[in-house]
């Protein structure tokens, strides 16, 4: 997740907390090549801005991923 956040911060030059859904899709597919054939847009749009559905709040996305990881760790 650290690498993904670093890549996002390079894209989010104005530090507004948002990247586009296609940018996040590209980042995830670069980091995890096995996702190249998957359509991730339906997943990442859950975290889109109310004002602009193309913009994704990457901190909410990060928190969702980390919560999922924590649940998996607790189950093990």
Chimera marker file (.cmm) of the C-alpha trace (Angstrom):
<marker_set name="trace">
<marker id="1" x="0.000" y="0.000" z="0.000" r="1" g="1" b="0" radius="0.5"/>
<marker id="2" x="2.932" y="2.299" z="0.703" r="1" g="1" b="0" radius="0.5"/>
<marker id="3" x="4.130" y="2.067" z="-2.914" r="1" g="1" b="0" radius="0.5"/>
<marker id="4" x="0.637" y="2.760" z="-4.220" r="1" g="1" b="0" radius="0.5"/>
<marker id="5" x="0.276" y="5.824" z="-2.002" r="1" g="1" b="0" radius="0.5"/>
<marker id="6" x="3.660" y="7.137" z="-3.170" r="1" g="1" b="0" radius="0.5"/>
<marker id="7" x="2.571" y="6.753" z="-6.797" r="1" g="1" b="0" radius="0.5"/>
<marker id="8" x="-0.718" y="8.514" z="-6.054" r="1" g="1" b="0" radius="0.5"/>
<marker id="9" x="1.020" y="11.416" z="-4.336" r="1" g="1" b="0" radius="0.5"/>
<marker id="10" x="3.203" y="11.900" z="-7.414" r="1" g="1" b="0" radius="0.5"/>
<marker id="11" x="0.052" y="12.273" z="-9.512" r="1" g="1" b="0" radius="0.5"/>
<marker id="12" x="-1.801" y="14.434" z="-6.964" r="1" g="1" b="0" radius="0.5"/>
<marker id="13" x="0.531" y="17.406" z="-7.323" r="1" g="1" b="0" radius="0.5"/>
<marker id="14" x="-1.927" y="19.899" z="-5.836" r="1" g="1" b="0" radius="0.5"/>
<marker id="15" x="-2.525" y="17.590" z="-2.825" r="1" g="1" b="0" radius="0.5"/>
<marker id="16" x="-6.313" y="17.848" z="-3.011" r="1" g="1" b="0" radius="0.5"/>
<marker id="17" x="-6.771" y="14.198" z="-1.994" r="1" g="1" b="0" radius="0.5"/>
<marker id="18" x="-8.152" y="13.031" z="-5.344" r="1" g="1" b="0" radius="0.5"/>
<marker id="19" x="-6.981" y="11.188" z="-8.440" r="1" g="1" b="0" radius="0.5"/>
<marker id="20" x="-9.092" y="10.200" z="-11.411" r="1" g="1" b="0" radius="0.5"/>
<marker id="21" x="-10.599" y="6.741" z="-11.537" r="1" g="1" b="0" radius="0.5"/>
<marker id="22" x="-8.489" y="5.890" z="-14.589" r="1" g="1" b="0" radius="0.5"/>
<marker id="23" x="-5.294" y="7.043" z="-12.836" r="1" g="1" b="0" radius="0.5"/>
<marker id="24" x="-6.035" y="4.832" z="-9.835" r="1" g="1" b="0" radius="0.5"/>
<marker id="25" x="-6.931" y="1.968" z="-12.165" r="1" g="1" b="0" radius="0.5"/>
<marker id="26" x="-3.594" y="2.397" z="-13.966" r="1" g="1" b="0" radius="0.5"/>
<marker id="27" x="-1.625" y="2.562" z="-10.699" r="1" g="1" b="0" radius="0.5"/>
<marker id="28" x="-3.203" y="-0.622" z="-9.375" r="1" g="1" b="0" radius="0.5"/>
<marker id="29" x="-2.536" y="-2.449" z="-12.634" r="1" g="1" b="0" radius="0.5"/>
<marker id="30" x="1.100" y="-1.308" z="-12.669" r="1" g="1" b="0" radius="0.5"/>
<marker id="31" x="1.622" y="-2.460" z="-9.095" r="1" g="1" b="0" radius="0.5"/>
<marker id="32" x="-0.381" y="-5.680" z="-9.516" r="1" g="1" b="0" radius="0.5"/>
<marker id="33" x="0.016" y="-6.952" z="-13.107" r="1" g="1" b="0" radius="0.5"/>
<marker id="34" x="-2.439" y="-9.797" z="-12.446" r="1" g="1" b="0" radius="0.5"/>
<marker id="35" x="-5.202" y="-7.152" z="-12.401" r="1" g="1" b="0" radius="0.5"/>
<marker id="36" x="-4.531" y="-6.063" z="-16.011" r="1" g="1" b="0" radius="0.5"/>
<marker id="37" x="-7.504" y="-8.038" z="-17.319" r="1" g="1" b="0" radius="0.5"/>
<marker id="38" x="-9.881" y="-6.850" z="-14.570" r="1" g="1" b="0" radius="0.5"/>
<marker id="39" x="-12.257" y="-3.900" z="-14.739" r="1" g="1" b="0" radius="0.5"/>
<marker id="40" x="-11.496" y="-2.022" z="-11.514" r="1" g="1" b="0" radius="0.5"/>
<marker id="41" x="-13.549" y="1.085" z="-12.278" r="1" g="1" b="0" radius="0.5"/>
<marker id="42" x="-16.710" y="-0.288" z="-10.570" r="1" g="1" b="0" radius="0.5"/>
<marker id="43" x="-14.687" y="-0.874" z="-7.403" r="1" g="1" b="0" radius="0.5"/>
<marker id="44" x="-12.863" y="2.455" z="-7.295" r="1" g="1" b="0" radius="0.5"/>
<marker id="45" x="-15.946" y="4.523" z="-8.137" r="1" g="1" b="0" radius="0.5"/>
<marker id="46" x="-17.336" y="3.617" z="-4.709" r="1" g="1" b="0" radius="0.5"/>
<marker id="47" x="-14.901" y="6.243" z="-3.439" r="1" g="1" b="0" radius="0.5"/>
<marker id="48" x="-15.712" y="8.971" z="-5.945" r="1" g="1" b="0" radius="0.5"/>
<marker id="49" x="-16.386" y="12.595" z="-5.112" r="1" g="1" b="0" radius="0.5"/>
<marker id="50" x="-20.022" y="13.625" z="-4.862" r="1" g="1" b="0" radius="0.5"/>
<marker id="51" x="-19.311" y="16.722" z="-6.982" r="1" g="1" b="0" radius="0.5"/>
<marker id="52" x="-17.287" y="14.936" z="-9.668" r="1" g="1" b="0" radius="0.5"/>
<marker id="53" x="-17.776" y="11.178" z="-10.115" r="1" g="1" b="0" radius="0.5"/>
<marker id="54" x="-14.474" y="10.866" z="-12.011" r="1" g="1" b="0" radius="0.5"/>
<marker id="55" x="-12.407" y="11.963" z="-8.995" r="1" g="1" b="0" radius="0.5"/>
<marker id="56" x="-11.572" y="9.302" z="-6.419" r="1" g="1" b="0" radius="0.5"/>
<marker id="57" x="-10.859" y="10.101" z="-2.768" r="1" g="1" b="0" radius="0.5"/>
<marker id="58" x="-7.755" y="7.976" z="-2.466" r="1" g="1" b="0" radius="0.5"/>
<marker id="59" x="-7.606" y="8.208" z="1.329" r="1" g="1" b="0" radius="0.5"/>
<marker id="60" x="-11.041" y="6.585" z="1.604" r="1" g="1" b="0" radius="0.5"/>
<marker id="61" x="-9.880" y="3.924" z="-0.861" r="1" g="1" b="0" radius="0.5"/>
<marker id="62" x="-6.712" y="3.354" z="1.194" r="1" g="1" b="0" radius="0.5"/>
<marker id="63" x="-8.711" y="3.045" z="4.425" r="1" g="1" b="0" radius="0.5"/>
<marker id="64" x="-11.069" y="0.532" z="2.782" r="1" g="1" b="0" radius="0.5"/>
<marker id="65" x="-8.133" y="-1.597" z="1.619" r="1" g="1" b="0" radius="0.5"/>
<marker id="66" x="-6.409" y="-1.458" z="5.010" r="1" g="1" b="0" radius="0.5"/>
<marker id="67" x="-9.637" y="-2.401" z="6.800" r="1" g="1" b="0" radius="0.5"/>
<marker id="68" x="-9.980" y="-5.416" z="4.505" r="1" g="1" b="0" radius="0.5"/>
<marker id="69" x="-6.392" y="-6.458" z="5.182" r="1" g="1" b="0" radius="0.5"/>
<marker id="70" x="-6.927" y="-6.102" z="8.922" r="1" g="1" b="0" radius="0.5"/>
<marker id="71" x="-10.037" y="-8.320" z="8.771" r="1" g="1" b="0" radius="0.5"/>
<marker id="72" x="-8.087" y="-10.980" z="6.871" r="1" g="1" b="0" radius="0.5"/>
<marker id="73" x="-5.237" y="-10.828" z="9.400" r="1" g="1" b="0" radius="0.5"/>
<marker id="74" x="-7.686" y="-11.202" z="12.286" r="1" g="1" b="0" radius="0.5"/>
<marker id="75" x="-9.297" y="-14.229" z="10.649" r="1" g="1" b="0" radius="0.5"/>
<marker id="76" x="-5.951" y="-16.008" z="10.309" r="1" g="1" b="0" radius="0.5"/>
<link id1="1" id2="2" r="1" g="1" b="0" radius="0.2"/>
<link id1="2" id2="3" r="1" g="1" b="0" radius="0.2"/>
<link id1="3" id2="4" r="1" g="1" b="0" radius="0.2"/>
<link id1="4" id2="5" r="1" g="1" b="0" radius="0.2"/>
<link id1="5" id2="6" r="1" g="1" b="0" radius="0.2"/>
<link id1="6" id2="7" r="1" g="1" b="0" radius="0.2"/>
<link id1="7" id2="8" r="1" g="1" b="0" radius="0.2"/>
<link id1="8" id2="9" r="1" g="1" b="0" radius="0.2"/>
<link id1="9" id2="10" r="1" g="1" b="0" radius="0.2"/>
<link id1="10" id2="11" r="1" g="1" b="0" radius="0.2"/>
<link id1="11" id2="12" r="1" g="1" b="0" radius="0.2"/>
<link id1="12" id2="13" r="1" g="1" b="0" radius="0.2"/>
<link id1="13" id2="14" r="1" g="1" b="0" radius="0.2"/>
<link id1="14" id2="15" r="1" g="1" b="0" radius="0.2"/>
<link id1="15" id2="16" r="1" g="1" b="0" radius="0.2"/>
<link id1="16" id2="17" r="1" g="1" b="0" radius="0.2"/>
<link id1="17" id2="18" r="1" g="1" b="0" radius="0.2"/>
<link id1="18" id2="19" r="1" g="1" b="0" radius="0.2"/>
<link id1="19" id2="20" r="1" g="1" b="0" radius="0.2"/>
<link id1="20" id2="21" r="1" g="1" b="0" radius="0.2"/>
<link id1="21" id2="22" r="1" g="1" b="0" radius="0.2"/>
<link id1="22" id2="23" r="1" g="1" b="0" radius="0.2"/>
<link id1="23" id2="24" r="1" g="1" b="0" radius="0.2"/>
<link id1="24" id2="25" r="1" g="1" b="0" radius="0.2"/>
<link id1="25" id2="26" r="1" g="1" b="0" radius="0.2"/>
<link id1="26" id2="27" r="1" g="1" b="0" radius="0.2"/>
<link id1="27" id2="28" r="1" g="1" b="0" radius="0.2"/>
<link id1="28" id2="29" r="1" g="1" b="0" radius="0.2"/>
<link id1="29" id2="30" r="1" g="1" b="0" radius="0.2"/>
<link id1="30" id2="31" r="1" g="1" b="0" radius="0.2"/>
<link id1="31" id2="32" r="1" g="1" b="0" radius="0.2"/>
<link id1="32" id2="33" r="1" g="1" b="0" radius="0.2"/>
<link id1="33" id2="34" r="1" g="1" b="0" radius="0.2"/>
<link id1="34" id2="35" r="1" g="1" b="0" radius="0.2"/>
<link id1="35" id2="36" r="1" g="1" b="0" radius="0.2"/>
<link id1="36" id2="37" r="1" g="1" b="0" radius="0.2"/>
<link id1="37" id2="38" r="1" g="1" b="0" radius="0.2"/>
<link id1="38" id2="39" r="1" g="1" b="0" radius="0.2"/>
<link id1="39" id2="40" r="1" g="1" b="0" radius="0.2"/>
<link id1="40" id2="41" r="1" g="1" b="0" radius="0.2"/>
<link id1="41" id2="42" r="1" g="1" b="0" radius="0.2"/>
<link id1="42" id2="43" r="1" g="1" b="0" radius="0.2"/>
<link id1="43" id2="44" r="1" g="1" b="0" radius="0.2"/>
<link id1="44" id2="45" r="1" g="1" b="0" radius="0.2"/>
<link id1="45" id2="46" r="1" g="1" b="0" radius="0.2"/>
<link id1="46" id2="47" r="1" g="1" b="0" radius="0.2"/>
<link id1="47" id2="48" r="1" g="1" b="0" radius="0.2"/>
<link id1="48" id2="49" r="1" g="1" b="0" radius="0.2"/>
<link id1="49" id2="50" r="1" g="1" b="0" radius="0.2"/>
<link id1="50" id2="51" r="1" g="1" b="0" radius="0.2"/>
<link id1="51" id2="52" r="1" g="1" b="0" radius="0.2"/>
<link id1="52" id2="53" r="1" g="1" b="0" radius="0.2"/>
<link id1="53" id2="54" r="1" g="1" b="0" radius="0.2"/>
<link id1="54" id2="55" r="1" g="1" b="0" radius="0.2"/>
<link id1="55" id2="56" r="1" g="1" b="0" radius="0.2"/>
<link id1="56" id2="57" r="1" g="1" b="0" radius="0.2"/>
<link id1="57" id2="58" r="1" g="1" b="0" radius="0.2"/>
<link id1="58" id2="59" r="1" g="1" b="0" radius="0.2"/>
<link id1="59" id2="60" r="1" g="1" b="0" radius="0.2"/>
<link id1="60" id2="61" r="1" g="1" b="0" radius="0.2"/>
<link id1="61" id2="62" r="1" g="1" b="0" radius="0.2"/>
<link id1="62" id2="63" r="1" g="1" b="0" radius="0.2"/>
<link id1="63" id2="64" r="1" g="1" b="0" radius="0.2"/>
<link id1="64" id2="65" r="1" g="1" b="0" radius="0.2"/>
<link id1="65" id2="66" r="1" g="1" b="0" radius="0.2"/>
<link id1="66" id2="67" r="1" g="1" b="0" radius="0.2"/>
<link id1="67" id2="68" r="1" g="1" b="0" radius="0.2"/>
<link id1="68" id2="69" r="1" g="1" b="0" radius="0.2"/>
<link id1="69" id2="70" r="1" g="1" b="0" radius="0.2"/>
<link id1="70" id2="71" r="1" g="1" b="0" radius="0.2"/>
<link id1="71" id2="72" r="1" g="1" b="0" radius="0.2"/>
<link id1="72" id2="73" r="1" g="1" b="0" radius="0.2"/>
<link id1="73" id2="74" r="1" g="1" b="0" radius="0.2"/>
<link id1="74" id2="75" r="1" g="1" b="0" radius="0.2"/>
<link id1="75" id2="76" r="1" g="1" b="0" radius="0.2"/>
</marker_set>
